[in-house]
Amino acid sequence: MPVWLLYTLVWPPAAARTAWELRFGFGGIVTTLPRSMWTGANWRWRTWRSRVPLNAVKLLLFWPDRFRLPRWRFRATSTGIERFERARATGRPVILATLHFGPTTAALPLLRRDGLPVAALLVRDPARAWRFRNALQQIADDVSGLGGVPARIGVADLERAVEFLRAGHLLVLSVDGPRGRHLWSTVDGHTLSLSAAVCQLAAMCQAVILPYLLTAAPSFRVTMHFGEPVPDALVFDYRRHQAACDHLHREFLPVVRTFPEQCYPVLANALREPAGQRSRPGPYRPA
């Protein structure tokens, strides 16, 4: 089936999903962001137009075995891929620090399609995942030769995550979630709450922390954004974790500012510092 035809068929449910989000789930996202991150009065139209491609990419995950095909491969581009390659060349484990932003569910299929042993650390217990998601993951693993390599690890099973990293593998971890000690970082007048747990985990496993975000565009196009790795001196010294969070914030900020409509509620909460205190962000609801 031609890609344009598949996108035409997928577009209506993606558009309907986006309209539902604007009405019930995501209507306040743009207005909760700092004003410097968005302009114009017609923010609902901008948000809808930006999030339809994001939801279309999610529907593409029903065919995980297609990501390896040439006609799909070129639709996934990257910026800063040389940073990822340098981190891998060190032979050390790599933690891809990300946010609840963009087509996050596409992270594993895009990275694992070439046989990279990557897993995601999740708040929700992987054992409680829907059966069809497990079936899709099995299809993708069989194609990429990663059968038996876990794709999702729950935060409750931290020992397994540590063993996975110490084996030299890669772990995707959202740093704006609810777990761990949170530090507020302010960069260029923009405030974001980040969990320092990523630094603690990296120090335990001697891992490299690499910022990583995804953005979606029409016709199933996805861009992977790799930032500069956090200096080891900031990661391995507990007293410098604030500087490590500031580094992550600086690397995330250009992408978040360019595509603010692709934030999720968790990140929108993390972007708002509670008045009169420096603590955790607002109520968390797993993505």
N, C-alpha and C positions, 0 to 999 in steps of 0.2 A: 504494500500500500504506500503511495507517495506520502512523504512527510506532511506536505501541505494539506492533504486530505485528512490525515489523522488529526492534525491540529484543528481542522475545521470541525471534526466530529467531537473532539474533546473540549473545544471552546465553550459550547453552551453549558455543560455541567460546571466547568471552571468558573464561568461568569456567574452562574446561579450561586455557587458556593461563596464567591466573593461578595455578592449582594447580601447574602445571609450574614456574612461576617460584618459588613458595614452596618447592618440593621441591628444585630444582636450581640456581636462579639468584639468588633474592631472599630466601631464608630468613633471612639474617642482617642484612638492611637495618635493621630497626627497632632491633635490639639493638646496632647499631654507632653509632646516633645518641646524642647526649647525653641522659641520663635525663630532663632537664627538658623534652624535646620529646615524650615519650610517657608514658602512664600505663596501668595495668591489666595484669593477667597474661595475658589472652587476646589477645596481640598478633598471633598468626597469623590469627585470625578478623577482627580489625580491618584488617589489611593486605590480606587477601583481599577483604573487602567494599569497600575503598577502591580497589583496583586493577582489579576487574572492570569498572566504568564506563570506566576509563582504556583498557583493552584493547578495549572495545566501540567507543570513538571511533576507535581505529586501524582497525577493520574498516569503519567508515563511510567511510574514505578511498578505498574501492574505487568510490565514486560521487562523485568530486570536483565534478562539474557540479551537484550538488544543493545546494551550500552557498549559492547565490544565491537559492534559492526562499524565499518568506516563511515557510513552515512550518518551515524549517530555520534561517532567519536568527535568529529570536527565541530559539533554543536556545543561541546564543552571546552571552553577556552580557559586560560589562566593568566594571572598577573603575578609576578614574583616567583615563578616556579623554580628559578635557580636557587632561591632561599631554601625551598623544600629539599631540593636535590643536595645542597650542601649539608643540611641537617642530617639527611639520610647517610651521606658519605662518612660522617663521623663514626658510624657504627653504634651509636648510642640510641636508646629508645627516644621516641618523639611524642610529645603531647601536643595535639592540635587544639589550641584554645580558641573556642568560638563563642558565639552569642545565639540567643533565640532570635534569629534573623535570617531572612531569605528562605530558600528551599532546603531547610536543614535535613530533611529526610533523604535528600539526594547525595549527601556527603559520603555515606558508606558505599552505595553502588558505584559512584564515580571513582573512589579510591581503590576499592577491592576488585574492580573489573580487570586490572592488570596483575592480580595475584598479590597485592600488598596486604600483609596481615594487619588489618585495621579493625578496631572495635570501638563502639561508643559507650561511654559511661552514662547510665540513665538513672533518673530518680525512680521511675516506675520499674517494678520487678519484671524482667524479660519473660519470666515464666508465665506471666499473666497476659502476654501479648495475644492478639487474635490469631486464630489458626491460619487464616489466609496470609497473614504477614509472615508467619514462620514458613509457610509453603513457598512464598515468593523468595524468601531469603535462601531457602534450600536450592531453588532453581538457580539463583545467582551464584551461590557457592559452588555448585556442580560445574557451572560454565567457567568460573575463574580458577578452579582448582583449590579452593579454600575449604573444602569439606572438613569438618572437625575443628576449624578455627573459629572461635566464638565471634559473633558480630555485635552482640549487645551484652553488657555486663552491668548488673545493678549496683548502685552505690552501697547497698547493704552487704555486698560481697567484695569488700575492699581488698581483701587478701588476694582474691583472684585477679583483680585489676593490677595489683602490684606485681604478681607473678607474670602476668601478661606483658607488662612493660619491661620487666627485667629480662625477659626472653628476647628483647630487642625489637619488640613490635611497636605499633603506633596506636594511640588512644585519642579519640575525639571527646572533648570535655567542654561543656557549656560553663562559662565562668560567671554568668549572671544569674545562675540558679540559686536555690535557697540554702544549700549546704555550706558548712564551713564558716570561718571568720571572714566577715565582709569589711572591705575598706572602701571609703569614698574617694574617688579620684576626680580632680578637676583639671581639665585641659582646655585652653582657649575659651574659658567661660562655660564649658560644657561639663556637667557632672554625671558620673556613672558609678554605680556600686558594683564591685567585683569581688569574687570570693578568692581569698588567699590560699584556699585549699589546693589549688593547682600548683602553687609553689612548694607546698609541703609534700605533695605527691611526687613532684619532679625531683626534689632533694632526696627523697627516699630511694628513688630509682636511678639517680644520676641522668635524668632525661633532659632533653632540649624542649623548651616551650616555644611553639611557633604559632603566631596569630593566624587564624584561618576563617574566612567568611565566604558565603555563597550569595550570588545574586542571580535573579531570573529575568529573562527577556522573552519576547514573543517567539513562536516557532520552536519551542523547547530548548532555547539557548540558555546555558548556564555558564557563569564565570566563577572560577575559584580564585579568591584573593588571598595570597600568602604574604604576611608581613615579615618584618625583621625579627629574628628570634630574640627572646629576652636574654640579656647577658647573664652568664652563670653567676657572676658575683652578686647579682640582685636576687637570684633564686635561692642560692645555698646559704645566705645570711638572713636569718629570721628578721633582723632589725631593718632589712632593706626591702621587705615585701611590699611596702607602700610604693617604693620606686618601681618595683616590678609591675604592679598594677597600673601605675601611671604609664609605663612603657606600652603595655597592652592597650590601654585606652588611646594613646596617640596613634597606634597602628590601626585600631578599629575605626577611629573617628572619621577619616576621609570617606570610607565606604558608607558608613551609617548616615553621614550628612548628605551624600549623593543620592541614597535610596532610603530616605526615612520611612516611606510607606511600607517597606518590607519588614518592619519591626513586628514582633509579636508582643502580646500583653505583658509577658514576663519582663522583656527588655524595657517596655514603656514604664513599668513600675520601677525598674532599676535606674531609670533616667531621672527619677524624681526623688530628691533628698527630702526626708521628712523634716518638717519645720522644727527648728530648735534642737535637733539631735542628729547624730551621725551613727546610724545603726543599719539594720537590714532594710531592704526595700519592702514595698507593700505586699499584700497577699499573693501567694504563689499558686499557680494552677499548672500542673505539668502539661507540656505541649503534646 
